[in-house]
């Protein structure tokens, strides 16, 4: 019997959610819980996909100072002066450890136009206007054009952007690998619930081994 959830290594892309400096900066109101342990694992995944010449997508949020593109739950705070993820600021930039080149800076105008900023071979940044990486973006079309069937998902703010992106990817019939030890703000219960949807759960070590040619990993029991 066909298993439409089994990840396909040769057709996999890495989707890294919100790996931006404001999520790790001291005193930031959106500082991610558990980032010191997750960040090195995210870095290992990014390096692995680069070495395999597999696509890497960095999905970022950018908040305009007038709050016009901000989620409803944060819009008033931004309107009243909260300054996070502002285009052109260091806080909105990708974390240096994850950049292919430390001189890379985001191009807000390009990103707000819905385009994908290529920052390295097979490596892109795209702006998402809400929690999920697919919402009002061309990510699905981009992935389909590259014949991608499988997404390996890691990054920050799992409780918002990460989880929303998993649901959106699943609704589009992508095969999904979630890497719990390369996530921030993820509870074990929430991760196990996704396993019951057919999401494959692999820690970083197993995911790297899978990408290197080992077995498919293990899916959480229903």
C-alpha positions in Angstrom: 0.0 0.0 0.0 1.3 3.5 -0.9 2.3 5.7 2.0 1.9 9.3 0.9 3.5 10.6 4.1 7.0 9.0 3.7 9.6 11.7 3.1 11.5 11.6 -0.2 15.1 12.6 0.5 15.9 13.4 -3.2 13.0 15.8 -3.3 13.4 17.6 0.0 13.8 21.2 0.9 14.6 22.8 4.3 12.1 25.4 5.5 13.5 27.5 8.3 11.0 29.7 10.1 11.8 33.1 11.5 15.5 32.6 12.2 15.9 36.4 12.8 17.9 38.3 15.3 15.0 39.8 17.2 14.1 36.3 18.3 17.5 35.8 20.1 18.3 39.4 21.2 18.6 40.1 24.9 15.5 42.0 26.2 13.5 41.4 23.0 9.8 41.0 23.7 9.7 38.1 21.1 12.8 36.3 22.3 12.3 32.6 21.6 12.3 30.1 24.4 15.0 27.5 24.1 16.9 29.2 21.3 20.4 28.5 22.6 19.9 24.7 22.2 17.9 24.9 19.0 20.1 27.3 17.0 23.2 25.0 16.7 20.9 22.2 15.4 19.3 24.6 12.9 22.8 25.5 11.7 23.6 21.9 11.2 20.5 21.3 9.1 21.2 24.4 7.0 24.8 23.3 6.4 23.7 19.8 5.5 21.2 21.0 2.9 23.8 23.3 1.4 26.3 20.5 1.2 23.7 18.3 -0.5 22.8 21.2 -2.9 19.2 20.9 -1.7 17.0 24.0 -1.5 16.9 26.1 1.7 14.1 28.5 2.3 14.2 31.1 5.1 10.7 32.4 5.9 10.8 35.7 7.6 8.4 38.3 9.1 8.8 42.0 8.6 6.6 44.5 10.5 6.0 47.9 9.0 6.3 50.8 11.5 2.7 51.8 11.0 1.5 48.3 11.9 -0.4 47.9 8.6 0.9 44.4 7.9 1.1 43.2 11.5 -0.9 40.3 13.0 -4.0 41.5 14.8 -2.6 40.4 18.2 0.5 42.6 17.9 -0.8 45.4 15.7 -1.8 47.8 18.5 1.6 47.4 20.2 3.4 48.2 17.0 1.2 51.2 16.4 2.0 52.4 19.9 5.8 52.1 19.3 6.9 48.5 19.7 9.8 48.1 17.4 10.4 44.5 16.4 11.2 42.9 13.0 11.3 46.3 11.4 12.5 46.3 7.8 16.1 47.6 7.5 16.9 47.0 11.2 19.5 44.5 12.5 16.8 42.8 14.5 14.9 41.8 11.3 18.0 40.3 9.7 18.8 36.6 9.6 21.0 35.3 12.4 24.6 35.6 11.3 25.3 31.9 12.1 22.8 30.8 9.5 23.8 33.1 6.6 25.8 31.7 3.7 27.7 35.0 3.9 27.8 37.3 6.9 27.5 40.3 4.5 24.0 39.2 3.4 21.3 41.7 4.2 17.6 41.4 3.5 16.0 43.4 0.7 12.7 44.6 2.2 11.4 46.1 -1.1 12.0 42.9 -3.0 10.5 40.8 -0.2 7.4 42.9 0.2 6.8 42.5 -3.6 6.4 38.8 -3.0 9.7 37.9 -4.6 12.3 35.4 -3.4 15.6 36.9 -2.5 18.4 34.5 -3.5 21.2 34.7 -0.9 23.2 31.7 -2.1 23.0 28.7 -4.5 19.6 27.1 -4.0 19.0 29.3 -0.9 16.2 31.8 -0.6 14.5 34.3 1.7 10.8 35.0 1.4 8.5 37.2 3.4 5.2 35.8 4.8 2.5 38.3 5.8 1.0 36.1 8.5 2.0 33.1 10.6 2.2 30.4 8.0 4.8 30.3 5.3 2.3 29.6 2.5 -0.3 32.3 3.4 -0.5 34.8 0.5 2.9 33.7 -0.8 4.2 31.9 -3.9 6.1 29.3 -1.8 4.0 26.4 -3.1 4.6 27.4 -6.8 8.3 27.8 -6.1 8.5 24.3 -4.5 6.4 22.7 -7.2 8.7 24.2 -9.9 11.6 22.5 -8.2 9.8 19.2 -7.9 9.9 19.3 -4.1 7.6 16.9 -2.4 9.1 16.9 1.1 9.7 19.7 3.6 12.1 19.5 6.6 10.8 22.2 9.0 12.8 23.9 11.7 13.2 27.3 13.3 11.7 29.7 15.8 8.3 30.4 17.2 6.9 26.9 16.6 3.7 27.8 18.5 2.8 30.4 15.8 4.7 30.3 12.5 6.1 26.8 12.8 2.9 25.1 13.6 0.9 27.1 11.1 3.4 26.3 8.3 3.1 22.6 9.1 -0.7 22.7 8.8 -0.4 24.7 5.5 2.1 22.3 4.1 0.1 19.3 5.1 -3.0 20.8 3.5 -1.1 21.0 0.2 0.0 17.3 0.5 3.6 17.9 1.1 5.5 15.2 3.0 6.8 16.7 6.2 9.7 16.1 8.5 9.6 18.1 11.7 12.9 18.4 13.7 11.8 19.0 17.4 15.3 19.7 18.7 15.7 22.4 16.0 12.6 24.2 17.1 11.9 26.9 19.6 8.7 27.3 21.7 7.6 23.7 20.9 6.0 21.5 23.6 6.3 17.7 23.4 2.5 17.4 23.4 2.1 19.7 20.4 4.8 17.9 18.5 3.3 14.5 19.2 -0.1 15.7 18.0 1.5 16.6 14.6 3.0 13.1 14.5 -0.5 11.7 14.5 -1.2 13.6 11.3 1.5 11.6 9.5 4.3 14.2 10.1 7.6 12.4 10.5 9.5 13.4 13.6 13.3 13.2 13.5 15.9 14.7 15.8 18.8 16.5 14.2 21.1 13.6 14.3 18.6 11.2 12.6 17.7 13.8 10.1 21.3 14.4 9.1 21.8 10.6 8.9 18.7 10.3 6.7 20.0 13.1 4.4 23.3 11.3 4.2 21.6 8.1 3.1 20.3 6.3 6.1 16.7 5.1 6.6 13.5 7.2 6.6 13.4 7.8 10.4 10.4 7.1 12.5 6.9 8.7 12.7 5.3 9.3 16.1 2.8 6.7 17.0 -0.9 7.7 16.8 
